[in-house]
């Protein structure tokens, strides 16, 4: 429990000594007491594991928010930056976000692209670079696939 960061007070309440004495004196109830302790330990382990996963996800989302416009952004680069394996981050990410890492990053990039198309006069190829796409043609392809129209059509309001 200590390795998980669970305090002794959370795991063993103050009346625990009395429960141990009672269980020891009555013979058979020590098994029930030990089972209760094991169940408590497993519940605390699960809670701490869930909290750790949420903390990892929060750090990952912050990193993505700050770096989504980098062409080199990848699941492994995010995982490395926050100190976890790519497989672990991928698992936590898709479980909590209900979408893949790529779907999420693409969504963030398209949201930013839509804002830039409406709020600036930058060319589509410049916007592609601003949101993490080196190839403007690929950017246009992804934009049309996800938004339903070309960047030019989006800008003109069609």
Kinemage of the C-alpha trace (Angstrom):
@kinemage 1
@onewidth
@group {chain A} dominant
@subgroup {mainchain}
@vectorlist {calphas} color= white
{ca unk a 1} P 0.000 0.000 0.000
{ca unk a 2} L 2.894 2.335 0.762
{ca unk a 3} L 4.277 1.800 -2.761
{ca unk a 4} L 0.939 3.044 -4.143
{ca unk a 5} L 1.057 6.111 -1.927
{ca unk a 6} L -1.785 4.933 0.319
{ca unk a 7} L -1.336 5.988 3.931
{ca unk a 8} L -1.545 3.501 6.765
{ca unk a 9} L -4.549 5.407 8.145
{ca unk a 10} L -6.448 4.874 4.872
{ca unk a 11} L -5.666 1.178 4.856
{ca unk a 12} L -5.773 0.374 8.568
{ca unk a 13} L -8.299 2.458 10.484
{ca unk a 14} L -7.789 3.334 14.162
{ca unk a 15} L -10.108 0.583 15.409
{ca unk a 16} L -8.077 -2.030 13.550
{ca unk a 17} L -6.156 -3.177 16.633
{ca unk a 18} L -9.431 -3.977 18.368
{ca unk a 19} L -10.640 -5.915 15.301
{ca unk a 20} L -7.395 -7.944 15.241
{ca unk a 21} L -7.713 -8.814 18.941
{ca unk a 22} L -11.379 -9.713 18.485
{ca unk a 23} L -10.685 -11.845 15.402
{ca unk a 24} L -7.740 -13.588 17.099
{ca unk a 25} L -9.762 -14.392 20.177
{ca unk a 26} L -12.762 -15.819 18.377
{ca unk a 27} L -10.792 -18.277 16.250
{ca unk a 28} L -12.531 -18.544 12.899
{ca unk a 29} L -13.194 -14.868 12.235
{ca unk a 30} L -9.519 -14.078 11.508
{ca unk a 31} L -10.103 -15.427 7.993
{ca unk a 32} L -13.029 -13.063 7.498
{ca unk a 33} L -10.939 -10.182 8.825
{ca unk a 34} L -8.043 -11.017 6.500
{ca unk a 35} L -10.459 -11.208 3.566
{ca unk a 36} L -11.838 -7.783 4.536
{ca unk a 37} L -8.277 -6.378 4.596
{ca unk a 38} L -7.508 -7.879 1.198
{ca unk a 39} L -10.700 -6.454 -0.317
{ca unk a 40} L -9.886 -3.049 1.160
{ca unk a 41} L -6.359 -3.217 -0.278
{ca unk a 42} L -7.655 -4.147 -3.732
{ca unk a 43} L -10.216 -1.330 -3.699
{ca unk a 44} L -7.540 1.185 -2.680
{ca unk a 45} L -5.184 -0.154 -5.360
{ca unk a 46} L -7.888 0.235 -8.015
{ca unk a 47} L -8.689 3.768 -6.851
{ca unk a 48} L -5.045 4.809 -6.902
{ca unk a 49} L -4.523 3.234 -10.318
{ca unk a 50} L -7.523 5.131 -11.709
{ca unk a 51} L -6.253 8.384 -10.211
{ca unk a 52} L -2.802 7.790 -11.703
{ca unk a 53} L -4.341 7.167 -15.144
{ca unk a 54} L -6.341 10.386 -14.944
{ca unk a 55} L -3.215 12.295 -13.927
{ca unk a 56} L -1.289 10.831 -16.884
{ca unk a 57} L -4.133 11.738 -19.244
{ca unk a 58} L -4.298 15.290 -17.897
{ca unk a 59} L -0.555 15.758 -18.449
{ca unk a 60} L -0.845 14.290 -21.947
{ca unk a 61} L -3.769 16.538 -22.910
{ca unk a 62} L -1.871 19.588 -21.677
{ca unk a 63} L 1.142 18.591 -23.774
{ca unk a 64} L -1.060 18.039 -26.830
{ca unk a 65} L -2.739 21.410 -26.351
{ca unk a 66} L 0.649 23.115 -26.274
{ca unk a 67} L 2.144 21.157 -29.192
{ca unk a 68} L -0.645 20.049 -31.557
{ca unk a 69} L 0.644 22.347 -34.278
{ca unk a 70} L 4.002 20.543 -34.337
{ca unk a 71} L 4.206 18.268 -37.363
{ca unk a 72} L 6.284 15.773 -35.386
{ca unk a 73} L 3.637 15.334 -32.667
{ca unk a 74} L 2.941 11.640 -32.180
{ca unk a 75} L 1.544 9.375 -29.538
{ca unk a 76} L 5.074 8.247 -28.663
{ca unk a 77} L 6.402 11.806 -28.452
{ca unk a 78} L 3.613 12.744 -26.021
{ca unk a 79} L 4.119 9.574 -23.988
{ca unk a 80} L 7.869 10.207 -23.829
{ca unk a 81} L 7.356 13.815 -22.785
{ca unk a 82} L 5.152 12.791 -19.862
{ca unk a 83} L 7.261 9.767 -18.886
{ca unk a 84} L 5.079 6.780 -19.766
{ca unk a 85} L 5.125 4.128 -22.465
{ca unk a 86} L 3.267 4.679 -25.715
{ca unk a 87} L 1.128 1.588 -25.150
{ca unk a 88} L 0.102 2.726 -21.664
{ca unk a 89} L -0.735 6.238 -22.842
{ca unk a 90} L -2.661 4.912 -25.834
{ca unk a 91} L -4.694 2.621 -23.616
{ca unk a 92} L -5.531 5.311 -21.077
{ca unk a 93} L -6.201 7.887 -23.787
{ca unk a 94} L -8.674 5.852 -25.809
{ca unk a 95} L -10.370 4.484 -22.705
{ca unk a 96} L -10.974 7.911 -21.160
{ca unk a 97} L -11.451 10.011 -24.301
{ca unk a 98} L -13.564 7.530 -26.289
{ca unk a 99} L -11.473 8.261 -29.401
{ca unk a 100} L -7.994 7.506 -30.641
{ca unk a 101} L -5.032 9.805 -30.223
{ca unk a 102} L -4.999 10.561 -33.973
{ca unk a 103} L -8.712 11.378 -33.997
{ca unk a 104} L -8.213 13.782 -31.095
{ca unk a 105} L -5.190 15.543 -32.585
{ca unk a 106} L -6.907 15.828 -35.964
{ca unk a 107} L -9.962 17.325 -34.260
{ca unk a 108} L -7.785 19.901 -32.451
{ca unk a 109} L -5.977 20.777 -35.683
{ca unk a 110} L -9.209 21.159 -37.658
{ca unk a 111} L -10.743 23.378 -34.963
{ca unk a 112} L -7.703 25.652 -35.160
{ca unk a 113} L -7.751 25.576 -38.982
{ca unk a 114} L -11.417 26.607 -39.043
{ca unk a 115} L -10.669 29.560 -36.764
{ca unk a 116} L -7.743 30.634 -38.924
{ca unk a 117} L -9.799 30.348 -42.101
{ca unk a 118} L -12.473 32.628 -40.670
{ca unk a 119} L -10.306 35.063 -38.690
{ca unk a 120} L -7.313 35.544 -41.016
{ca unk a 121} L -6.475 35.946 -44.664
{ca unk a 122} L -3.732 33.313 -44.561
{ca unk a 123} L -3.542 30.996 -47.550
{ca unk a 124} L -4.644 27.428 -47.023
{ca unk a 125} L -1.045 26.248 -47.365
{ca unk a 126} L 0.038 28.637 -44.585
{ca unk a 127} L -2.785 27.430 -42.361
{ca unk a 128} L -1.711 23.844 -43.049
{ca unk a 129} L 1.725 24.661 -41.638
{ca unk a 130} L 0.206 26.513 -38.671
{ca unk a 131} L -1.770 23.457 -37.618
{ca unk a 132} L 0.913 20.808 -38.112
{ca unk a 133} L 0.660 19.684 -41.740
{ca unk a 134} L 3.696 20.000 -43.979
{ca unk a 135} L 1.787 18.976 -47.109
{ca unk a 136} L -1.018 21.446 -47.966
{ca unk a 137} L -2.706 18.878 -50.215
{ca unk a 138} L -2.882 16.374 -47.395
{ca unk a 139} L -4.212 19.114 -45.119
{ca unk a 140} L -6.977 19.864 -47.641
{ca unk a 141} L -7.783 16.152 -47.916
{ca unk a 142} L -8.042 15.749 -44.127
{ca unk a 143} L -10.006 18.982 -43.799
{ca unk a 144} L -12.577 17.889 -46.376
{ca unk a 145} L -12.803 14.417 -44.870
{ca unk a 146} L -13.406 15.697 -41.332
{ca unk a 147} L -15.266 18.978 -41.912
{ca unk a 148} L -17.193 18.011 -45.038
{ca unk a 149} L -15.984 20.760 -47.336
{ca unk a 150} L -12.711 22.175 -48.632
{ca unk a 151} L -10.895 24.926 -46.743
{ca unk a 152} L -11.850 27.365 -49.524
{ca unk a 153} L -15.516 26.412 -49.276
{ca unk a 154} L -15.397 26.718 -45.496
{ca unk a 155} L -13.866 30.195 -45.713
{ca unk a 156} L -16.501 31.377 -48.194
{ca unk a 157} L -19.288 29.946 -46.049
{ca unk a 158} L -20.553 27.363 -48.524
